[in-house]
Amino acid sequence: MPIPVPILEMPEAQMPYIKPMYVPGKVKPSQVTPGELGDDQGGSSKSSKEETQSLPPLPIQIPEQNTKDEETLEIEGINQVDLWGLTVPVPKPEIMVAAGATATASVAATLSATWAMKRLASVLKPALKQVVKRVQKLRKKEVPTWARERLAQRHYRRLHKVN
């Protein structure tokens, strides 16, 4: 049994219309007649279709690319390298070494600080818990056992679950 081929219609698009915006610094008062700027007080009653049809299409200008070596700018601290016919700007070696050293130092400092904080937390957590328990005993407050504390944590997690 042959499968029928679906019939697809060509998509259609409507050209968007943007109402021209009045820019005060660009228009001199002697160049504008009343009602020309789009306000309806001057008696202008053109429909939006007539306005869109009367506007000429704007030409698209593509800037020319100059690949001549004579017109390249000399910038201090940047070397020009010819790579497959393209001139590619590359920083000087001193700048690259400084950037690499800075990046290496910052990554090493971050990793070592992370490691140190994890170790401190694992060492200090039991000691701080014992201090808190002793303070609670001195204040004559009930100190929960490990099992009761774990049960309270489970209840809290179940109530504040993020889905």
Secondary structure, 3 states (H helix, E strand, C coil): CCCCCCCCCCCCCCCCCCCCCCCCCCCCHHHCCCCCCCCHHHCCCCCHHHHHHHCCCCCCCCCCCCCCCCCCCCCCCEEEEEECCEEEEEECHHHHHHHHHHHHHHHHHHHHHHHHHHHHHHHHHHHHHHHHHHHHHHCCCCCCCHHHHHHHHHHHHHHCCCC
